[in-house]
Amino acid sequence: MDAYALPYTFSQRAQKLTSSTIREILKVTERPEVISFAGGLPSPKGFPVQAMTAAFDRVLAQNPQTALQYGPTEGYAPLRAWVANDLKRTGAHNVKPEEVLIVSGSQQALDMLGKLFIDPGSKVLVEAPSYLGALQSFSLFEPAYVSVPTDDGGVIPDALTAERAAGARFIYALPNFQNPTGLTLDLARRKALVERCAQLQVPIIEDDPYGELRYAGEPQPGLLGLGREAGATVIRLGTFSKVLAPGLRLGYIVAPRPIIAKLVQIKQATDLHTAMLTQMAVYETIKDGFLATHLPVVRDLYKEQCGYMLDAMDKHFPETVSWTRPQGGMFIWVTLPVHIDGTALLARAIERNVAFVPGEPFFAGEQQAQKNTLRLSFVTVAEDKIRTGIEILGQLIKES
């Protein structure tokens, strides 16, 4: 008998799973002729290959037994201390290493936080639109999503009413160069958000994978530091994927100790610990200030790429279309005339060998979905292809 014909029963949770919209689109973009603005992938030009190679070599030469052994669930102690100290730059001056948990990428952090906070039917507050990977991760635990409205300045703190927040387990927010919009919360809104959440007793999950990728404007303090001043519970997520390389699969969670303690138990049931070799090599790379010289190179690269795309959009997109102008990060959010469906436009664009991500999947719930939107990523596409792809996309929009 064919092994695949044997009877088996998936859990109800597994039966409700769906494939990532972005991952499905990326299958199409594997064709070499396709110009892809779909994947939110860091540019390989920014990977510090030589520095990482040297770091792995030093770790394996100097301390191979520790690097290749099981490690503590909480993470490599020197790396946790580095994270705690580095957060001073974001305005969080009193973080202790014991409040830092090293995880296998931010996506694992989202999964663990879903396990920690969400029961079936639990209210979860999200921006509209929000990061698709978080929605996909949280949805596994069957929350009741409630969207908090946004505008050109990001999430609107005043929209976080007592009624909307009542019983919410947390609000999930990306304050810096948000995925998918590229928008950034200004200082006034950051303070208003943490003060509002302190009053309403709603924890904040601050996801900040792009904060180090600012190439315009002034840096803003993180929600973690502002929240501690305001008496709000803020859980901060960070990653080394965007500042070093995503293949490292290394991130961290910063939270009050009772939350970290429970997350440690969850991680022990998940994968025991994050890879020691990777943690030690990353620490070896960054411990002496490497990022201070490396990140400006990455920021300049992303600024240049963003400029190419914005210039092409200014030239080829009709006046009926609007889009964000990010000060950092990897994404531009496009709003089309209301009668144009982004998913339908994608089908036509793929016929012309251009790909992007339609905006609808970034909204939690069909009622809030804005189908006349799309997300463009610019960091991994050559200048000539950016200009060609945007010209094609502009023509398709005009034809619509």
C-alpha positions as CSV (number, residue, x, y, z in Angstrom):
1,M,0.0,0.0,0.0
2,D,1.2,3.5,-0.8
3,A,2.4,5.1,2.5
4,Y,0.6,8.3,1.6
5,A,-2.7,6.4,1.5
6,L,-2.5,5.3,5.1
7,P,-5.2,6.9,7.3
8,Y,-4.3,9.9,9.4
9,T,-6.2,12.8,11.1
10,F,-4.8,16.3,11.3
11,S,-5.7,18.4,14.4
12,Q,-8.4,21.0,14.0
13,R,-5.7,23.6,14.4
14,A,-3.7,22.1,11.5
15,Q,-6.7,21.9,9.3
16,K,-7.2,25.6,9.6
17,L,-3.7,26.5,8.5
18,T,-3.2,28.2,5.1
19,S,-0.1,28.9,3.1
20,S,1.6,32.3,3.3
21,T,0.5,34.5,0.5
22,I,4.0,35.9,0.2
23,R,5.6,32.4,0.1
24,E,3.2,31.3,-2.7
25,I,4.0,34.4,-4.7
26,L,7.7,33.8,-4.3
27,K,7.3,30.5,-6.1
28,V,6.5,32.4,-9.2
29,T,9.4,34.8,-8.7
30,E,11.9,31.9,-8.9
31,R,11.6,32.3,-12.7
32,P,14.6,34.4,-13.8
33,E,12.6,36.6,-16.1
34,V,10.3,37.8,-13.2
35,I,11.1,41.2,-11.6
36,S,10.0,40.7,-8.0
37,F,9.1,43.4,-5.6
38,A,7.4,40.8,-3.4
39,G,9.8,39.2,-1.0
40,G,10.9,41.2,2.1
41,L,14.4,39.9,1.8
42,P,17.5,41.8,3.0
43,S,20.0,42.5,0.3
44,P,22.8,40.0,0.2
45,K,25.1,42.9,-0.6
46,G,24.8,43.8,3.0
47,F,25.8,40.4,4.4
48,P,29.1,40.7,6.3
49,V,30.5,37.5,4.9
50,Q,34.2,38.0,5.8
51,A,33.4,39.2,9.4
52,M,31.1,36.3,10.0
53,T,33.5,33.8,8.5
54,A,36.3,35.0,10.8
55,A,34.0,35.0,13.8
56,F,32.9,31.4,13.3
57,D,36.5,30.4,12.8
58,R,37.6,32.0,16.1
59,V,34.7,30.5,18.0
60,L,35.4,27.0,16.7
61,A,39.2,27.4,17.3
62,Q,39.0,28.9,20.8
63,N,35.9,27.3,22.4
64,P,34.5,24.5,20.2
65,Q,33.2,22.3,23.1
66,T,30.9,25.1,24.3
67,A,29.9,26.2,20.8
68,L,28.9,22.7,19.7
69,Q,27.1,21.7,22.9
70,Y,23.6,22.2,24.2
71,G,23.3,25.6,25.9
72,P,21.0,27.4,28.4
73,T,17.5,28.0,27.2
74,E,17.8,31.7,28.1
75,G,20.7,32.2,25.6
76,Y,24.4,32.9,25.6
77,A,25.0,35.1,28.6
78,P,27.5,37.6,26.9
79,L,25.0,38.1,24.0
80,R,22.1,38.7,26.4
81,A,24.3,41.3,28.2
82,W,25.2,42.9,24.9
83,V,21.5,43.3,24.0
84,A,20.6,44.7,27.3
85,N,23.3,47.3,27.1
86,D,22.6,48.1,23.4
87,L,19.0,49.0,24.2
88,K,20.2,52.2,26.0
89,R,20.5,53.7,22.5
90,T,16.7,53.3,22.1
91,G,16.0,55.0,25.5
92,A,15.7,51.8,27.6
93,H,18.4,52.4,30.2
94,N,17.4,49.9,32.9
95,V,17.2,46.6,31.1
96,K,18.9,43.7,32.8
97,P,20.3,40.6,31.0
98,E,17.8,38.5,32.9
99,E,15.1,40.3,31.0
100,V,16.5,39.1,27.6
101,L,15.7,35.8,26.0
102,I,17.5,34.7,22.8
103,V,15.3,33.0,20.3
104,S,15.6,31.4,16.9
105,G,14.5,34.4,14.9
106,S,11.6,36.8,15.5
107,Q,9.1,34.4,14.0
108,Q,9.8,32.0,16.8
109,A,9.2,34.9,19.2
110,L,5.8,35.6,17.7
111,D,4.9,31.9,18.0
112,M,6.0,31.8,21.6
113,L,4.1,34.9,22.5
114,G,1.0,33.5,20.8
115,K,1.3,30.4,23.0
116,L,1.8,32.5,26.1
117,F,-1.1,35.0,25.7
118,I,-3.8,33.7,23.3
119,D,-6.6,31.3,24.0
120,P,-9.3,30.5,21.4
121,G,-11.4,33.7,21.2
122,S,-9.0,35.9,23.0
123,K,-9.1,39.5,21.8
124,V,-5.8,40.6,20.1
125,L,-5.3,44.2,18.9
126,V,-3.4,44.7,15.6
127,E,-2.7,47.6,13.3
128,A,-4.6,47.9,10.1
129,P,-2.7,46.8,8.1
130,S,-0.2,44.6,10.0
131,Y,2.7,42.3,9.4
132,L,1.4,39.2,7.6
133,G,3.8,36.8,9.4
134,A,2.5,37.9,12.8
135,L,-1.1,37.4,11.7
136,Q,-0.3,34.0,10.4
137,S,1.5,33.0,13.6
138,F,-1.1,34.4,16.0
139,S,-4.0,32.9,14.0
140,L,-2.8,29.4,14.9
141,F,-4.1,30.0,18.4
142,E,-7.5,31.3,17.1
143,P,-7.7,34.8,18.5
144,A,-10.5,37.3,17.9
145,Y,-8.7,40.1,16.0
146,V,-9.7,43.7,16.6
147,S,-8.0,46.2,14.2
148,V,-6.9,49.6,15.4
149,P,-7.2,52.2,12.6
150,T,-4.1,53.8,11.1
151,D,-3.5,56.9,8.9
152,D,-0.5,58.4,7.2
153,G,1.2,58.7,10.6
154,G,0.7,55.1,11.6
155,V,-1.5,53.7,14.3
156,I,-3.9,56.2,15.9
157,P,-3.6,56.1,19.7
158,D,-6.9,57.9,20.2
159,A,-8.6,55.0,18.3
160,L,-7.6,52.7,21.1
161,T,-10.8,53.2,23.0
162,A,-11.7,51.5,26.3
163,E,-14.3,49.5,24.4
164,R,-11.9,48.4,21.7
165,A,-9.2,47.5,24.3
166,A,-11.5,45.8,26.9
167,G,-10.2,42.3,27.6
168,A,-7.4,42.5,25.0
169,R,-4.4,40.2,25.7
170,F,-2.0,42.7,23.9
171,I,-1.6,45.1,21.0
172,Y,0.9,44.2,18.4
173,A,2.7,47.2,16.9
174,L,5.7,47.9,14.6
175,P,6.7,51.5,15.3
176,N,9.6,51.8,12.9
177,F,9.3,51.5,9.1
178,Q,6.3,49.2,9.5
179,N,5.8,46.1,7.4
180,P,3.9,46.6,5.1
181,T,3.4,50.4,5.0
182,G,7.0,51.6,5.7
183,L,5.4,54.2,8.1
184,T,7.0,55.3,11.4
185,L,5.3,56.6,14.6
186,D,6.4,60.0,15.7
187,L,7.4,60.8,19.3
188,A,4.0,62.3,20.2
189,R,2.1,59.2,19.0
190,R,4.6,56.8,20.7
191,K,4.1,58.6,24.1
192,A,0.3,58.6,23.6
193,L,0.3,54.9,22.7
194,V,2.2,53.8,25.8
195,E,0.3,56.1,28.1
196,R,-3.0,54.8,26.7
197,C,-2.0,51.2,27.0
198,A,-0.8,51.9,30.6
199,Q,-4.2,53.3,31.4
200,L,-6.1,50.5,29.8
201,Q,-3.7,47.8,31.1
202,V,-3.0,46.4,27.7
203,P,0.5,45.0,27.1
204,I,2.3,46.1,24.0
205,I,4.3,43.8,21.8
206,E,6.9,46.1,20.1
207,D,8.3,44.4,17.0
208,D,11.3,46.3,15.7
209,P,13.2,44.4,13.0
210,Y,13.8,47.4,10.9
211,G,14.8,50.1,13.5
212,E,18.5,50.1,12.6
213,L,17.7,50.7,8.9
214,R,16.9,54.4,9.2
215,Y,18.3,56.4,6.3
216,A,16.4,59.6,6.7
217,G,14.9,61.7,9.5
218,E,15.7,61.5,13.2
219,P,15.8,58.3,15.3
220,Q,12.9,57.9,17.7
221,P,13.0,56.3,21.2
222,G,11.6,52.8,21.4
223,L,8.3,51.9,23.0
224,L,10.2,49.8,25.6
225,G,11.9,52.8,27.3
226,L,8.8,55.0,26.9
227,G,6.6,52.3,28.3
228,R,8.7,51.8,31.4
229,E,8.5,55.5,32.1
230,A,4.7,55.4,31.7
231,G,4.1,52.2,33.6
232,A,3.1,50.2,30.6
233,T,4.0,46.6,29.9
234,V,6.1,46.5,26.8
235,I,7.6,43.3,25.3
236,R,10.2,44.1,22.7
237,L,11.2,41.9,19.8
238,G,14.5,42.4,18.0
239,T,16.5,40.4,15.4
240,F,19.9,40.1,13.8
241,S,18.3,39.1,10.5
242,K,18.3,42.7,9.1
243,V,21.6,44.0,10.6
244,L,23.7,40.9,9.8
245,A,21.9,38.1,7.9
246,P,18.6,36.2,8.1
247,G,20.2,32.9,7.7
248,L,21.5,33.2,11.2
249,R,17.9,32.8,12.5
250,L,18.7,34.8,15.7
251,G,16.5,37.2,17.5
252,Y,15.5,38.2,21.1
253,I,12.7,39.0,23.4
254,V,13.0,41.7,26.1
255,A,10.3,41.6,28.7
256,P,9.6,41.7,32.5
257,R,11.1,38.8,34.3
258,P,7.8,37.0,35.0
259,I,7.1,36.9,31.3
260,I,10.6,35.8,30.4
261,A,10.3,33.0,33.0
262,K,7.2,31.6,31.4
263,L,8.6,32.1,27.9
264,V,11.7,30.0,28.9
265,Q,9.3,27.2,29.8
266,I,7.6,27.5,26.4
267,K,11.0,27.5,24.6
268,Q,12.1,24.4,26.5
269,A,9.1,22.6,25.1
270,T,9.8,24.0,21.7
271,D,13.5,23.6,20.9
272,L,15.4,23.5,24.2
273,H,17.7,26.4,23.3
274,T,18.9,28.6,20.4
275,A,22.0,27.3,18.6
276,M,25.0,28.1,20.7
277,L,27.4,28.2,17.7
278,T,25.4,30.9,16.1
279,Q,25.0,32.9,19.2
280,M,28.7,32.8,20.0
281,A,29.7,33.8,16.5
282,V,27.3,36.7,16.4
283,Y,28.6,37.9,19.7
284,E,32.1,37.5,18.5
285,T,31.2,39.6,15.4
286,I,29.5,42.5,17.2
287,K,31.1,42.7,20.6
288,D,33.7,45.4,19.7
289,G,31.5,47.8,17.8
290,F,31.3,46.2,14.4
291,L,27.8,47.4,13.7
292,A,28.8,51.0,14.1
293,T,30.8,50.7,10.8
294,H,28.7,48.0,9.1
295,L,25.3,49.5,9.4
296,P,26.0,52.8,7.7
297,V,27.0,50.8,4.6
298,V,23.7,48.9,4.7
299,R,21.7,52.0,5.3
300,D,23.3,53.8,2.3
301,L,22.5,50.8,0.1
302,Y,18.8,50.7,1.1
303,K,18.5,54.5,0.8
304,E,19.8,54.2,-2.8
305,Q,17.5,51.4,-3.7
306,C,14.5,53.2,-2.2
307,G,15.4,56.3,-4.2
308,Y,15.4,54.4,-7.4
309,M,11.9,53.1,-6.8
310,L,10.4,56.4,-5.6
311,D,11.9,58.1,-8.6
312,A,10.4,55.6,-11.0
313,M,7.0,55.8,-9.2
314,D,7.0,59.6,-9.5
315,K,7.6,59.2,-13.2
316,H,5.4,56.3,-14.2
317,F,2.5,56.1,-11.7
318,P,-0.7,58.0,-12.4
319,E,-1.9,60.9,-10.1
320,T,-4.8,58.7,-8.9
321,V,-2.3,56.5,-7.0
322,S,-0.7,57.4,-3.7
323,W,2.2,55.8,-1.8
324,T,4.3,56.1,1.3
325,R,7.8,57.6,1.4
326,P,9.7,55.6,4.1
327,Q,12.5,57.0,6.1
328,G,14.0,53.5,6.5
329,G,13.3,49.9,6.1
330,M,12.4,47.9,3.0
331,F,8.8,48.6,2.0
332,I,6.6,51.1,0.1
333,W,2.8,50.9,0.5
334,V,0.7,51.8,-2.5
335,T,-3.0,52.8,-2.5
336,L,-4.7,52.4,-5.8
337,P,-8.0,53.9,-7.0
338,V,-10.8,52.2,-5.1
339,H,-12.0,50.2,-8.1
340,I,-8.7,48.4,-8.7
341,D,-8.2,45.1,-6.8
342,G,-4.6,44.5,-5.9
343,T,-4.9,40.7,-6.3
344,A,-6.5,41.0,-9.8
345,L,-3.7,43.4,-10.7
346,L,-1.1,40.9,-9.5
347,A,-2.4,38.3,-11.9
348,R,-2.0,40.7,-14.8
349,A,1.4,41.8,-13.6
350,I,2.7,38.3,-13.4
351,E,1.7,37.9,-17.1
352,R,4.1,40.8,-17.7
353,N,6.8,39.2,-15.4
354,V,6.4,41.6,-12.5
355,A,5.4,40.5,-9.0
356,F,4.4,42.3,-5.8
357,V,2.3,41.5,-2.7
358,P,-1.4,42.6,-2.8
359,G,-2.4,44.4,0.3
360,E,-5.5,42.4,1.3
361,P,-3.7,39.7,3.3
362,F,-2.1,42.3,5.6
363,F,-5.5,43.1,7.2
364,A,-6.9,41.0,10.0
365,G,-10.5,40.3,8.9
366,E,-12.2,40.8,5.6
367,Q,-14.3,43.7,6.8
368,Q,-11.2,45.9,7.3
369,A,-9.4,44.7,4.2
370,Q,-8.4,47.3,1.7
371,K,-8.3,45.4,-1.6
372,N,-7.0,48.5,-3.5
373,T,-3.5,48.3,-1.9
374,L,-0.2,46.6,-2.5
375,R,3.3,46.3,-1.0
376,L,6.5,46.9,-2.9
377,S,10.0,45.8,-1.6
378,F,13.0,47.4,-3.3
379,V,16.2,46.2,-1.6
380,T,17.1,43.1,-3.7
381,V,16.3,44.4,-7.2
382,A,18.8,46.0,-9.5
383,E,18.2,49.7,-10.5
384,D,17.5,48.9,-14.2
385,K,14.9,46.2,-13.2
386,I,13.3,48.5,-10.6
387,R,12.8,51.1,-13.3
388,T,11.5,48.6,-15.8
389,G,9.2,46.9,-13.4
390,I,7.7,50.1,-12.1
391,E,7.1,51.3,-15.6
392,I,5.3,48.1,-16.4
393,L,3.3,48.3,-13.2
394,G,2.4,51.9,-13.9
395,Q,1.1,51.0,-17.3
396,L,-1.0,48.2,-15.9
397,I,-2.5,50.6,-13.4
398,K,-3.3,53.1,-16.1
399,E,-5.0,50.4,-18.2
400,S,-7.1,49.5,-15.2
